[in-house]
Amino acid sequence: MDIDLARTFLEIARYGSFVAAAERLHVTQTTVTARVRNLETQLGCRLFQRSRAGARLTAEGERFLGYADQLVRTWEAARRDLPLPDGFREVLSIGGELSLCNPLMLGWTVRLRRQMPTLALHVEIGSGEQLQKQLGQGLLDAALVYRPDYWPGMQVEQVLEEKLILVRSAQQPEPYLYIDWGPEFRRQHDAALPERAHGASSFSLGPLALQYMLQCGGSGYFRTRVVHSYLQAGVLERVPQAPEFIFPTYLVYSRDKDSPALQRAFAVLREVVAEDIDWSQRWDYET
């Protein structure tokens, strides 16, 4: 199928108008209409209900939305990755959640460059949901996530198990900061510490909350490897007799994408995980 048909469909769906889609695509409205007619003929169904107010997706149009998005993304990924630059023989696309980008993803990519110099890399950072959607669409070869989804053909391997521990600023231990580590953490945390279910301040990103606490004080739950150096330096201290929560990291990939290069990349990842490196991502701080 002509990829321009899918792009045109998506623009109409996004802006609700054939006219707006034509302006965005820099083509005439007649061209947009012809593309939609062509697409509907190929699919054998009507995709839009047109009126004076604009264009609204039909039930079939709603169903086609995901397919069209995947078609365009796959084509764009192919154009980005091909052809390979001179001197490179293989390409891998890997992803990781935002709070894993430094040092785990950084360490992995640096080591891949050193050990697999003919490997071209595409690295994607995003939410676990976004990354696993891209895996399902074939846009990523593998991803590191906290909460894997399971579906046929998907391989899931735990590569790291950390704890979430309660720490506090040695100089200013209050107030309590609620860091959202996901639905499973929320369920366990709120059951174990109902009085802490609503913190004075809340964060959806652990690294941001940690830097805030280092500068403004407070207490909250953080990954053990990330706060280890701060605990040793006396900047932070553990809160005694506080519940701990398990927080594993998973490597997820489609078995259809498996290859010798991918397995070698996984071996490199395991080397990085096994090393005793500083995970604090710390900035300069005053003691």
PASEBA-1860 file (N, C-alpha, C; in nm, 3 decimals):
! residues 287
1> MDIDLART> 0.083/-0.120/0.000/0.000/0.000/0.000/0.087/0.125/0.000 ~ 0.048/0.226/-0.075/0.119/0.353/-0.077/0.116/0.414/0.063 ~ 0.235/0.443/0.119/0.242/0.494/0.255/0.177/0.631/0.268 ~ 0.168/0.706/0.157/0.102/0.836/0.162/-0.047/0.823/0.194 ~ -0.106/0.710/0.157/-0.247/0.689/0.191/-0.265/0.681/0.342 ~ -0.175/0.608/0.408/-0.184/0.596/0.554/-0.156/0.730/0.621 ~ -0.058/0.804/0.571/-0.028/0.935/0.628/-0.147/1.030/0.613 ~ -0.211/1.027/0.498/-0.327/1.113/0.474/-0.440/1.077/0.568
9> FLEIARYG> -0.464/0.947/0.582/-0.568/0.900/0.675/-0.542/0.951/0.816 ~ -0.418/0.941/0.863/-0.384/0.983/0.999/-0.401/1.133/1.018 ~ -0.365/1.212/0.918/-0.381/1.357/0.929/-0.528/1.397/0.937 ~ -0.612/1.331/0.859/-0.757/1.361/0.866/-0.811/1.322/1.003 ~ -0.771/1.203/1.051/-0.817/1.158/1.182/-0.771/1.253/1.293 ~ -0.650/1.306/1.279/-0.593/1.393/1.383/-0.662/1.529/1.385 ~ -0.692/1.585/1.268/-0.746/1.722/1.263/-0.894/1.728/1.230 ~ -0.955/1.612/1.198/-1.098/1.609/1.175/-1.146/1.682/1.053
17> SFVAAAER> -1.058/1.695/0.953/-1.095/1.775/0.835/-1.009/1.737/0.717 ~ -1.073/1.722/0.599/-0.999/1.698/0.476/-0.918/1.824/0.439 ~ -0.977/1.941/0.463/-0.911/2.067/0.431/-0.784/2.084/0.515 ~ -0.795/2.060/0.645/-0.680/2.074/0.734/-0.570/1.974/0.697 ~ -0.611/1.851/0.662/-0.513/1.750/0.621/-0.440/1.794/0.495 ~ -0.512/1.851/0.401/-0.450/1.899/0.277/-0.347/2.008/0.306 ~ -0.381/2.098/0.398/-0.288/2.205/0.434/-0.164/2.148/0.501 ~ -0.182/2.051/0.590/-0.068/1.992/0.660/0.023/1.915/0.566
25> LHVTQTTV> -0.035/1.850/0.467/0.042/1.767/0.375/0.090/1.843/0.252 ~ 0.047/1.969/0.239/0.086/2.054/0.126/0.041/1.993/-0.007 ~ -0.083/1.946/-0.009/-0.144/1.894/-0.132/-0.283/1.955/-0.143 ~ -0.350/1.932/-0.255/-0.484/1.986/-0.273/-0.587/1.899/-0.202 ~ -0.703/1.957/-0.177/-0.811/1.880/-0.115/-0.857/1.769/-0.208 ~ -0.848/1.793/-0.339/-0.884/1.690/-0.436/-0.793/1.568/-0.421 ~ -0.664/1.591/-0.397/-0.569/1.482/-0.377/-0.602/1.403/-0.251 ~ -0.636/1.475/-0.144/-0.673/1.408/-0.019/-0.795/1.321/-0.039
33> TARVRNLE> -0.897/1.375/-0.106/-1.019/1.299/-0.132/-0.990/1.175/-0.215 ~ -0.905/1.189/-0.316/-0.870/1.076/-0.401/-0.796/0.968/-0.323 ~ -0.708/1.010/-0.233/-0.633/0.913/-0.153/-0.727/0.836/-0.060 ~ -0.820/0.905/0.001/-0.914/0.838/0.090/-1.002/0.741/0.012 ~ -1.048/0.783/-0.104/-1.130/0.694/-0.188/-1.050/0.569/-0.227 ~ -0.923/0.587/-0.263/-0.835/0.475/-0.298/-0.818/0.381/-0.180 ~ -0.795/0.438/-0.063/-0.775/0.357/0.058/-0.901/0.279/0.093 ~ -1.016/0.345/0.086/-1.142/0.279/0.118/-1.171/0.167/0.019
41> TQLGCRLF> -1.133/0.188/-0.108/-1.154/0.083/-0.208/-1.068/-0.038/-0.178 ~ -0.942/-0.015/-0.140/-0.852/-0.126/-0.108/-0.897/-0.203/0.016 ~ -0.950/-0.131/0.116/-0.993/-0.196/0.240/-1.136/-0.250/0.231 ~ -1.212/-0.200/0.136/-1.349/-0.247/0.120/-1.444/-0.196/0.227 ~ -1.415/-0.079/0.282/-1.504/-0.023/0.385/-1.489/0.128/0.387 ~ -1.583/0.194/0.453/-1.580/0.340/0.463/-1.511/0.380/0.592 ~ -1.418/0.476/0.580/-1.336/0.514/0.694/-1.381/0.643/0.761 ~ -1.444/0.732/0.687/-1.486/0.860/0.743/-1.632/0.889/0.712
49> QRSRAGAR> -1.696/0.956/0.808/-1.830/1.009/0.788/-1.815/1.161/0.774 ~ -1.841/1.214/0.655/-1.820/1.356/0.631/-1.948/1.436/0.654 ~ -1.929/1.557/0.705/-2.042/1.649/0.727/-1.987/1.791/0.718 ~ -2.074/1.889/0.736/-2.029/2.027/0.732/-1.931/2.057/0.846 ~ -1.944/1.982/0.954/-1.855/2.004/1.069/-1.715/1.946/1.047 ~ -1.700/1.860/0.945/-1.569/1.801/0.920/-1.580/1.654/0.886 ~ -1.483/1.577/0.930/-1.479/1.433/0.901/-1.462/1.356/1.032 ~ -1.549/1.259/1.052/-1.546/1.178/1.174/-1.520/1.033/1.136
57> LTAEGERF> -1.435/0.965/1.214/-1.403/0.826/1.186/-1.525/0.737/1.204 ~ -1.542/0.643/1.114/-1.643/0.540/1.131/-1.586/0.433/1.225 ~ -1.666/0.332/1.255/-1.617/0.223/1.340/-1.499/0.153/1.273 ~ -1.508/0.134/1.140/-1.396/0.072/1.067/-1.274/0.165/1.067 ~ -1.298/0.295/1.059/-1.188/0.391/1.065/-1.116/0.386/1.199 ~ -1.192/0.373/1.307/-1.133/0.361/1.440/-1.043/0.238/1.448 ~ -1.088/0.127/1.390/-1.011/0.004/1.394/-0.883/0.016/1.309 ~ -0.892/0.091/1.200/-0.778/0.104/1.111/-0.672/0.200/1.167
65> LGYADQLV> -0.709/0.282/1.264/-0.619/0.385/1.316/-0.486/0.326/1.363 ~ -0.492/0.219/1.443/-0.370/0.158/1.494/-0.284/0.099/1.384 ~ -0.351/0.037/1.284/-0.276/-0.022/1.173/-0.205/0.086/1.091 ~ -0.274/0.196/1.066/-0.215/0.304/0.988/-0.095/0.364/1.061 ~ -0.108/0.384/1.192/0.001/0.439/1.271/0.122/0.346/1.267 ~ 0.097/0.217/1.277/0.206/0.120/1.273/0.273/0.117/1.137 ~ 0.193/0.126/1.030/0.250/0.129/0.895/0.346/0.246/0.878 ~ 0.304/0.364/0.921/0.387/0.483/0.904/0.512/0.475/0.990
73> RTWEAARR> 0.497/0.430/1.115/0.613/0.419/1.205/0.714/0.319/1.153 ~ 0.665/0.205/1.102/0.755/0.102/1.051/0.830/0.154/0.930 ~ 0.760/0.224/0.840/0.825/0.280/0.722/0.931/0.384/0.760 ~ 0.897/0.470/0.857/0.991/0.571/0.900/1.113/0.509/0.967 ~ 1.092/0.401/1.043/1.204/0.332/1.105/1.295/0.270/1.000 ~ 1.234/0.213/0.895/1.312/0.154/0.787/1.394/0.260/0.715 ~ 1.335/0.376/0.689/1.407/0.484/0.621/1.520/0.537/0.709 ~ 1.499/0.536/0.841/1.602/0.583/0.932/1.720/0.486/0.939
81> DLPLPDGF> 1.691/0.357/0.940/1.794/0.255/0.963/1.863/0.206/0.836 ~ 1.804/0.233/0.720/1.860/0.181/0.596/1.896/0.295/0.501 ~ 2.002/0.282/0.422/2.101/0.173/0.431/2.195/0.193/0.549 ~ 2.266/0.088/0.589/2.363/0.099/0.696/2.481/0.186/0.652 ~ 2.536/0.265/0.744/2.655/0.344/0.710/2.772/0.252/0.673 ~ 2.866/0.305/0.599/2.984/0.228/0.561/3.057/0.177/0.685 ~ 3.094/0.050/0.682/3.168/-0.009/0.793/3.081/-0.077/0.896 ~ 2.948/-0.066/0.883/2.857/-0.129/0.978/2.781/-0.242/0.907
89> REVLSIGG> 2.771/-0.357/0.977/2.711/-0.474/0.915/2.574/-0.509/0.973 ~ 2.544/-0.463/1.094/2.418/-0.497/1.160/2.363/-0.375/1.232 ~ 2.234/-0.378/1.260/2.172/-0.269/1.334/2.080/-0.327/1.440 ~ 2.083/-0.267/1.558/1.993/-0.306/1.666/1.924/-0.180/1.720 ~ 1.797/-0.195/1.752/1.720/-0.088/1.814/1.683/-0.133/1.955 ~ 1.731/-0.061/2.056/1.707/-0.098/2.195/1.645/0.019/2.269 ~ 1.573/-0.009/2.377/1.507/0.095/2.452/1.516/0.072/2.601 ~ 1.491/0.178/2.676/1.491/0.168/2.821/1.407/0.276/2.882
97> ELSLCNPL> 1.353/0.249/3.000/1.274/0.349/3.070/1.364/0.465/3.115 ~ 1.301/0.580/3.135/1.375/0.704/3.158/1.471/0.693/3.277 ~ 1.428/0.637/3.388/1.513/0.632/3.505/1.624/0.528/3.493 ~ 1.624/0.451/3.381/1.732/0.356/3.357/1.836/0.409/3.258 ~ 1.812/0.531/3.204/1.899/0.578/3.097/2.041/0.603/3.146 ~ 2.057/0.639/3.271/2.190/0.660/3.328/2.191/0.601/3.469 ~ 2.273/0.498/3.495/2.386/0.457/3.413/2.364/0.331/3.329 ~ 2.252/0.259/3.347/2.241/0.126/3.286/2.239/0.133/3.134
105> MLGWTVRL> 2.149/0.214/3.074/2.144/0.224/2.929/2.272/0.285/2.874 ~ 2.325/0.386/2.944/2.449/0.448/2.900/2.563/0.348/2.902 ~ 2.575/0.272/3.012/2.680/0.173/3.020/2.667/0.065/2.915 ~ 2.543/0.025/2.887/2.520/-0.079/2.786/2.561/-0.031/2.648 ~ 2.519/0.089/2.611/2.550/0.138/2.477/2.699/0.165/2.459 ~ 2.764/0.218/2.562/2.908/0.241/2.554/2.982/0.110/2.535 ~ 2.943/0.008/2.612/3.008/-0.122/2.602/2.980/-0.188/2.467 ~ 2.860/-0.170/2.413/2.829/-0.225/2.281/2.919/-0.162/2.175
113> RRQMPTLA> 2.941/-0.033/2.185/3.027/0.034/2.088/3.169/-0.023/2.092 ~ 3.217/-0.054/2.211/3.353/-0.104/2.225/3.365/-0.250/2.180 ~ 3.266/-0.332/2.215/3.277/-0.475/2.188/3.218/-0.515/2.053 ~ 3.127/-0.435/1.998/3.065/-0.465/1.869/3.077/-0.342/1.779 ~ 3.199/-0.310/1.735/3.222/-0.184/1.662/3.153/-0.175/1.527 ~ 3.110/-0.288/1.469/3.040/-0.283/1.340/2.888/-0.282/1.358 ~ 2.842/-0.262/1.481/2.699/-0.261/1.510/2.647/-0.117/1.509 ~ 2.546/-0.089/1.426/2.477/0.040/1.427/2.367/0.034/1.531
121> LHVEIGSG> 2.355/0.138/1.613/2.262/0.138/1.725/2.158/0.247/1.712 ~ 2.034/0.212/1.747/1.928/0.313/1.767/1.877/0.294/1.909 ~ 1.882/0.400/1.989/1.845/0.392/2.130/1.723/0.479/2.155 ~ 1.622/0.420/2.216/1.495/0.488/2.244/1.472/0.491/2.395 ~ 1.438/0.609/2.449/1.405/0.623/2.590/1.259/0.665/2.601 ~ 1.182/0.598/2.685/1.039/0.630/2.698/0.978/0.556/2.814 ~ 0.847/0.561/2.823/0.776/0.487/2.927/0.772/0.339/2.892 ~ 0.749/0.255/2.993/0.741/0.112/2.967/0.631/0.079/2.868
129> EQLQKQLG> 0.519/0.147/2.879/0.408/0.122/2.788/0.445/0.156/2.644 ~ 0.510/0.270/2.624/0.551/0.312/2.490/0.652/0.214/2.430 ~ 0.749/0.175/2.511/0.855/0.086/2.463/0.798/-0.050/2.423 ~ 0.707/-0.103/2.503/0.652/-0.234/2.472/0.557/-0.229/2.353 ~ 0.494/-0.116/2.332/0.414/-0.098/2.211/0.503/-0.101/2.089 ~ 0.619/-0.034/2.097/0.713/-0.033/1.986/0.772/-0.172/1.962 ~ 0.790/-0.248/2.069/0.835/-0.386/2.054/0.732/-0.466/1.975 ~ 0.606/-0.451/2.011/0.499/-0.523/1.942/0.487/-0.483/1.796
137> QGLLDAAL> 0.523/-0.359/1.765/0.517/-0.310/1.627/0.642/-0.346/1.548 ~ 0.740/-0.405/1.614/0.865/-0.441/1.546/0.962/-0.327/1.531 ~ 0.938/-0.214/1.598/1.025/-0.098/1.586/1.145/-0.107/1.679 ~ 1.136/-0.189/1.783/1.247/-0.212/1.874/1.281/-0.361/1.877 ~ 1.409/-0.390/1.897/1.452/-0.528/1.911/1.443/-0.575/2.055 ~ 1.466/-0.486/2.149/1.465/-0.523/2.291/1.447/-0.397/2.374 ~ 1.398/-0.414/2.498/1.379/-0.299/2.587/1.396/-0.342/2.732 ~ 1.439/-0.249/2.814/1.449/-0.268/2.958/1.334/-0.194/3.025
145> VYRPDYWP> 1.250/-0.268/3.095/1.130/-0.210/3.156/1.113/-0.263/3.298 ~ 1.030/-0.194/3.375/1.002/-0.237/3.512/0.884/-0.333/3.522 ~ 0.785/-0.312/3.437/0.663/-0.393/3.446/0.632/-0.450/3.307 ~ 0.679/-0.571/3.280/0.661/-0.626/3.145/0.519/-0.673/3.120 ~ 0.477/-0.658/2.995/0.352/-0.718/2.949/0.386/-0.853/2.886 ~ 0.298/-0.947/2.903/0.321/-1.080/2.847/0.222/-1.105/2.734 ~ 0.274/-1.143/2.618/0.188/-1.185/2.509/0.262/-1.289/2.427 ~ 0.192/-1.364/2.344/0.256/-1.473/2.269/0.376/-1.425/2.189
153> GMQVEQVL> 0.486/-1.499/2.199/0.606/-1.466/2.125/0.698/-1.368/2.195 ~ 0.657/-1.315/2.312/0.740/-1.219/2.382/0.822/-1.289/2.490 ~ 0.954/-1.267/2.489/1.044/-1.324/2.587/1.072/-1.221/2.695 ~ 1.060/-1.264/2.821/1.082/-1.175/2.935/1.186/-1.237/3.026 ~ 1.290/-1.160/3.059/1.398/-1.209/3.144/1.430/-1.103/3.249 ~ 1.430/-1.143/3.375/1.469/-1.048/3.480/1.621/-1.035/3.481 ~ 1.669/-0.913/3.470/1.813/-0.890/3.467/1.865/-0.823/3.594 ~ 1.776/-0.769/3.673/1.819/-0.696/3.791/1.706/-0.694/3.893
161> EEKLILVR> 1.740/-0.716/4.020/1.640/-0.703/4.125/1.692/-0.607/4.229 ~ 1.624/-0.497/4.241/1.658/-0.397/4.342/1.548/-0.389/4.446 ~ 1.579/-0.318/4.554/1.479/-0.287/4.654/1.453/-0.137/4.650 ~ 1.332/-0.101/4.683/1.297/0.038/4.711/1.302/0.054/4.862 ~ 1.390/0.140/4.910/1.407/0.159/5.054/1.375/0.304/5.091 ~ 1.332/0.323/5.214/1.297/0.457/5.261/1.421/0.524/5.318 ~ 1.456/0.638/5.259/1.570/0.716/5.306/1.525/0.858/5.333 ~ 1.606/0.929/5.410/1.573/1.068/5.443/1.699/1.153/5.442
169> SAQQPEPY> 1.679/1.281/5.427/1.789/1.375/5.433/1.843/1.380/5.575 ~ 1.976/1.374/5.589/2.036/1.378/5.722/2.015/1.513/5.788 ~ 1.999/1.619/5.709/1.983/1.753/5.765/1.838/1.795/5.779 ~ 1.752/1.751/5.688/1.612/1.792/5.689/1.526/1.672/5.650 ~ 1.484/1.587/5.746/1.415/1.462/5.712/1.270/1.475/5.670 ~ 1.210/1.589/5.684/1.069/1.608/5.648/1.060/1.716/5.538 ~ 0.954/1.710/5.456/0.836/1.623/5.461/0.856/1.494/5.383 ~ 0.756/1.408/5.389/0.758/1.284/5.313/0.724/1.312/5.167
177> LYIDWGPE> 0.805/1.257/5.076/0.782/1.272/4.932/0.728/1.141/4.878 ~ 0.617/1.148/4.810/0.558/1.027/4.752/0.609/1.014/4.609 ~ 0.688/0.908/4.585/0.738/0.881/4.451/0.657/0.766/4.392 ~ 0.598/0.789/4.277/0.512/0.689/4.214/0.598/0.592/4.132 ~ 0.621/0.474/4.186/0.699/0.371/4.119/0.611/0.271/4.045 ~ 0.487/0.306/4.019/0.400/0.219/3.941/0.287/0.159/4.023 ~ 0.190/0.096/3.955/0.070/0.046/4.023/0.097/-0.058/4.129 ~ 0.193/-0.149/4.106/0.222/-0.252/4.206/0.281/-0.191/4.332
185> FRRQHDAA> 0.373/-0.096/4.314/0.427/-0.025/4.430/0.319/0.052/4.503 ~ 0.232/0.121/4.429/0.125/0.198/4.493/0.037/0.108/4.579 ~ 0.004/-0.009/4.524/-0.083/-0.100/4.599/-0.016/-0.147/4.728 ~ 0.109/-0.190/4.718/0.180/-0.240/4.835/0.211/-0.128/4.935 ~ 0.256/-0.015/4.883/0.290/0.098/4.968/0.170/0.147/5.046 ~ 0.057/0.167/4.976/-0.060/0.223/5.043/-0.120/0.126/5.143 ~ -0.100/-0.005/5.121/-0.147/-0.104/5.218/-0.057/-0.106/5.341 ~ 0.075/-0.095/5.321/0.169/-0.100/5.432/0.180/0.032/5.507
193> LPERAHGA> 0.162/0.143/5.434/0.178/0.275/5.495/0.061/0.365/5.458 ~ -0.060/0.333/5.503/-0.177/0.413/5.464/-0.166/0.559/5.504 ~ -0.092/0.587/5.612/-0.078/0.725/5.657/0.013/0.806/5.564 ~ 0.087/0.734/5.477/0.178/0.800/5.384/0.123/0.799/5.241 ~ -0.002/0.758/5.224/-0.058/0.743/5.089/-0.071/0.877/5.017 ~ -0.072/0.985/5.092/-0.086/1.118/5.031/0.023/1.208/5.087 ~ 0.135/1.215/5.014/0.246/1.297/5.057/0.224/1.444/5.028 ~ 0.299/1.530/5.099/0.289/1.674/5.075/0.333/1.708/4.933
201> SSFSLGPL> 0.429/1.631/4.882/0.474/1.648/4.744/0.484/1.511/4.680 ~ 0.451/1.501/4.554/0.458/1.372/4.485/0.531/1.389/4.353 ~ 0.598/1.283/4.310/0.677/1.285/4.188/0.651/1.156/4.110 ~ 0.649/1.168/3.979/0.633/1.051/3.894/0.767/1.000/3.841 ~ 0.877/1.069/3.875/1.009/1.031/3.827/1.107/1.031/3.943 ~ 1.164/0.912/3.972/1.253/0.898/4.084/1.375/0.988/4.082 ~ 1.452/0.996/3.971/1.570/1.083/3.970/1.540/1.228/4.002 ~ 1.427/1.279/3.953/1.389/1.417/3.984/1.360/1.432/4.133
209> ALQYMLQC> 1.288/1.336/4.190/1.256/1.342/4.333/1.382/1.337/4.418 ~ 1.479/1.256/4.376/1.602/1.244/4.453/1.678/1.377/4.454 ~ 1.693/1.441/4.339/1.764/1.568/4.335/1.689/1.676/4.413 ~ 1.556/1.670/4.410/1.476/1.764/4.489/1.504/1.742/4.638 ~ 1.506/1.616/4.682/1.527/1.586/4.823/1.667/1.627/4.867 ~ 1.768/1.609/4.780/1.904/1.649/4.815/1.914/1.799/4.836 ~ 1.835/1.876/4.764/1.843/2.022/4.775/1.746/2.080/4.877 ~ 1.629/2.016/4.894/1.525/2.074/4.980/1.495/1.993/5.105
217> GGSGYFRT> 1.549/1.871/5.112/1.521/1.786/5.226/1.397/1.701/5.205 ~ 1.371/1.613/5.303/1.256/1.525/5.298/1.296/1.380/5.306 ~ 1.200/1.292/5.282/1.224/1.148/5.282/1.139/1.085/5.174 ~ 1.178/0.966/5.131/1.103/0.898/5.028/1.167/0.765/4.992 ~ 1.098/0.689/4.907/1.146/0.559/4.865/1.226/0.571/4.736 ~ 1.348/0.510/4.739/1.436/0.513/4.623/1.505/0.378/4.606 ~ 1.558/0.356/4.484/1.628/0.232/4.453/1.761/0.227/4.528 ~ 1.793/0.106/4.579/1.910/0.091/4.666/2.038/0.132/4.596
225> RVVHSYLQ> 2.059/0.090/4.471/2.184/0.123/4.402/2.200/0.272/4.381 ~ 2.087/0.341/4.363/2.094/0.485/4.333/2.131/0.567/4.456 ~ 2.087/0.526/4.574/2.114/0.604/4.696/2.234/0.552/4.774 ~ 2.297/0.444/4.727/2.405/0.381/4.802/2.517/0.479/4.836 ~ 2.566/0.552/4.737/2.679/0.643/4.760/2.639/0.758/4.852 ~ 2.515/0.804/4.844/2.469/0.910/4.933/2.464/0.862/5.077 ~ 2.424/0.736/5.097/2.420/0.679/5.231/2.562/0.667/5.287 ~ 2.655/0.622/5.203/2.794/0.610/5.249/2.853/0.746/5.285
233> AGVLERVP> 2.815/0.850/5.210/2.868/0.984/5.235/2.801/1.052/5.354 ~ 2.692/0.995/5.405/2.622/1.055/5.517/2.526/1.165/5.478 ~ 2.508/1.185/5.347/2.413/1.287/5.301/2.270/1.240/5.327 ~ 2.246/1.112/5.307/2.118/1.050/5.335/2.136/0.942/5.441 ~ 2.026/0.905/5.504/2.028/0.794/5.599/1.902/0.713/5.585 ~ 1.913/0.583/5.611/1.797/0.495/5.602/1.704/0.519/5.719 ~ 1.576/0.510/5.693/1.476/0.521/5.799/1.461/0.383/5.862 ~ 1.489/0.369/5.992/1.484/0.237/6.054/1.343/0.179/6.059
241> QAPEFIFP> 1.336/0.046/6.049/1.210/-0.030/6.059/1.104/0.016/5.959 ~ 1.149/0.056/5.840/1.056/0.094/5.734/1.040/-0.024/5.638 ~ 0.920/-0.047/5.586/0.902/-0.157/5.489/0.989/-0.137/5.365 ~ 1.031/-0.249/5.306/1.105/-0.247/5.181/1.018/-0.308/5.072 ~ 1.041/-0.267/4.948/0.962/-0.316/4.834/1.056/-0.362/4.723 ~ 1.024/-0.476/4.664/1.104/-0.530/4.554/1.074/-0.453/4.426 ~ 1.180/-0.423/4.347/1.163/-0.345/4.225/1.255/-0.400/4.116 ~ 1.214/-0.505/4.046/1.301/-0.567/3.945/1.297/-0.495/3.811
249> TYLVYSRD> 1.402/-0.517/3.732/1.411/-0.468/3.595/1.413/-0.587/3.501 ~ 1.338/-0.578/3.390/1.323/-0.689/3.298/1.374/-0.652/3.159 ~ 1.434/-0.749/3.094/1.470/-0.740/2.953/1.359/-0.807/2.873 ~ 1.302/-0.735/2.778/1.188/-0.785/2.702/1.221/-0.777/2.553 ~ 1.193/-0.885/2.481/1.215/-0.884/2.335/1.127/-0.989/2.271 ~ 1.103/-0.971/2.142/1.023/-1.066/2.066/1.112/-1.180/2.018 ~ 1.066/-1.303/2.035/1.146/-1.417/1.989/1.162/-1.416/1.838 ~ 1.072/-1.350/1.767/1.085/-1.339/1.622/1.204/-1.252/1.582
257> KDSPALQR> 1.248/-1.165/1.673/1.359/-1.074/1.642/1.493/-1.129/1.690 ~ 1.493/-1.248/1.748/1.616/-1.304/1.804/1.720/-1.325/1.695 ~ 1.847/-1.303/1.730/1.957/-1.318/1.635/2.086/-1.332/1.714 ~ 2.195/-1.381/1.650/2.324/-1.387/1.719/2.370/-1.251/1.770 ~ 2.347/-1.145/1.691/2.387/-1.011/1.734/2.310/-0.968/1.857 ~ 2.181/-0.999/1.861/2.099/-0.962/1.976/2.144/-1.038/2.100 ~ 2.173/-1.167/2.087/2.219/-1.244/2.201/2.354/-1.195/2.252 ~ 2.440/-1.154/2.161/2.568/-1.099/2.204/2.547/-0.967/2.278
265> AFAVLREV> 2.454/-0.887/2.229/2.422/-0.761/2.298/2.368/-0.788/2.438 ~ 2.289/-0.894/2.453/2.238/-0.928/2.586/2.351/-0.971/2.679 ~ 2.450/-1.043/2.626/2.564/-1.083/2.707/2.640/-0.961/2.756 ~ 2.652/-0.859/2.670/2.716/-0.734/2.710/2.636/-0.667/2.821 ~ 2.505/-0.666/2.809/2.418/-0.608/2.911/2.440/-0.676/3.046 ~ 2.448/-0.808/3.046/2.469/-0.881/3.173/2.603/-0.846/3.236 ~ 2.704/-0.820/3.154/2.833/-0.776/3.207/2.818/-0.642/3.280 ~ 2.743/-0.550/3.219/2.724/-0.418/3.278/2.648/-0.429/3.410
273> VAEDIDWS> 2.543/-0.512/3.411/2.462/-0.528/3.532/2.545/-0.585/3.646 ~ 2.636/-0.675/3.613/2.715/-0.744/3.716/2.822/-0.654/3.777 ~ 2.856/-0.543/3.712/2.964/-0.458/3.762/2.918/-0.372/3.879 ~ 3.011/-0.344/3.967/2.985/-0.260/4.084/3.013/-0.114/4.045 ~ 2.915/-0.050/3.986/2.932/0.088/3.941/2.841/0.180/4.021 ~ 2.873/0.308/4.018/2.795/0.408/4.090/2.667/0.439/4.013 ~ 2.553/0.407/4.072/2.424/0.430/4.008/2.359/0.558/4.057 ~ 2.431/0.640/4.132/2.367/0.754/4.198/2.327/0.864/4.101
281> QRWDYET> 2.396/0.875/3.984/2.372/0.988/3.893/2.385/1.120/3.967 ~ 2.470/1.123/4.069/2.466/1.238/4.159/2.526/1.362/4.094 ~ 2.469/1.475/4.130/2.524/1.604/4.095/2.611/1.651/4.210 ~ 2.674/1.765/4.195/2.750/1.820/4.306/2.655/1.858/4.419 ~ 2.695/1.826/4.540/2.609/1.862/4.653/2.697/1.906/4.770 ~ 2.637/1.981/4.858/2.708/2.029/4.976/2.680/1.937/5.092 ~ 2.787/1.899/5.164/2.771/1.812/5.281/2.778/1.893/5.408
END
